[in-house]
Amino acid sequence: MSLENIENAILSLPSHEFERLRRWFFDLDYARWDEQIEQDIAGGKLEALAQEAIAEFEAGHCREL
């Protein structure tokens, strides 16, 4: 199935089915994002950013939100 076919099928959905698809797609997107973040954390890709944030906090360069 081509992307164009998928787009046309989506455009032909009734509004309640489109809403159901939209929620499913967002849930899938968020799950994949969470998975990627977990992989990045496990791989140490965020360690430098974490250390920088901790150093800024310990130096008093923060404020309450």
Secondary structure, 3 states (H helix, E strand, C coil): CCHHHHHHHHHCCCHHHHHHHHHHHHHHHHHHHHHHHHHHHHCCCCHHHHHHHHHHHHCCCCCCC
